[in-house]
């Protein structure tokens, strides 16, 4: 799993979601939690042609999501996500490696240690 890098701290980007937010994928009907954000599409053109068949914009934020009841992550364009208002925790084996807890309906990111 790529580590969350905090790339948004270095750039002014107007992202709709933050790390720790619960989200729902509009097209594929799954929920998850945001664990990293790219200010724009950061995968290869080949990946985009193969995986992003709805052709979402590359110049808007893309999110790395830990998928509820899965062992995988997804890379999703902002326009395909909406808030998940269920308030229910996400079950994923990597949750405790990325987040320290769940407070008021969102996850709290682990503090980075040097």
N, C-alpha and C positions, 0 to 999 in steps of 0.2 A: 504494500500500500504506500503510495507516495505520501510523504509527510506534509502536513499543512504548513505552508511557507509564509503566510502572512503577506503575500504579494500585494494585497490591497492597501496595506499600510504604507507602501512606497508610492502608490499612485492614487490620484483622486478619481474614483469610479463611483458612479451612482448605481449601486447594486440594490435590488429589491430585497434580498435575503442576506442574512448574516450567518457566520459559523455558529452552529448550535440550534438553528431554527429547524422546526419540523416542517416538511414540505410534502406535497402530493403531486405525482406526475399526472398531468392532465390526459395524456394520450395512452399511457400504459397502466394507469390505475394502481400504482403502488405508492407507498409512503416511505419516508426515510428522514435522515437528518443531514444537514449540510456540514461537511467537515473541512472543505477547502473551497476557495473561490478564485477563478482566473478572471481578470478584468476583460479578457476577450478570449476567443477560441485559441487553444494552445496545442491542439493535436495536429496530426499530419493531414494533408489534403486527401490522402487515400482513406484515412479513417473517416473523414467528413463525408466523402462520397459514399462509403459503404454503410456507415452507421447513422448518419444524420439525414435520413431520407426526406424529412419534412423541410429540409434546408433552412434551418433557423439562422438568424444573422450571426456572423462571426465577430462583429464589432461590439457586441453586448456581453455582459458577464455569462460565464459558464460555471457550473457548480459540480463538485464531487460529492456524491451522496452515498451514505451507508444505507443500504436497503433493508427495511424491516423484514424480519424472518428470513433473511438471506445470509449468504457468506460473501457476497460480492459487493462491489461498489458500481456506481454508474457515473457518467459524465453527461450533464444535461444542460441544454440551453435555458436561459432564464424564461423565455416565453412559454416553455413547456411545463413550468412549475407554478403551483399556487400554494398558499399557506394551508397547512394541515391544522385545523382547529380542534382536533380530537383531544389534545392534551395528554395522549397516551405515549408512554415511552417506546423507543425503538429497540427491538431485540436484534442484536448483531454482535458477533464474537469480538469485534474490534472496538466497541463502544468505550470500554474502560481504558483502552490505550490512547484514545483521543480526548475523552471527556472525563471530568472529575465528578460530575453529578448531574442531576436533573432537578431544576428549580423553576417553579412558576411556568411550566409548560415548555421549557427549552433547556438545552444542554449547556453546561458550563465547560468551556475548554480547559484542558490541563495546562497548568503553567509550564512554560518551557524552561528547562534547566540546561545550563552550560556545562 
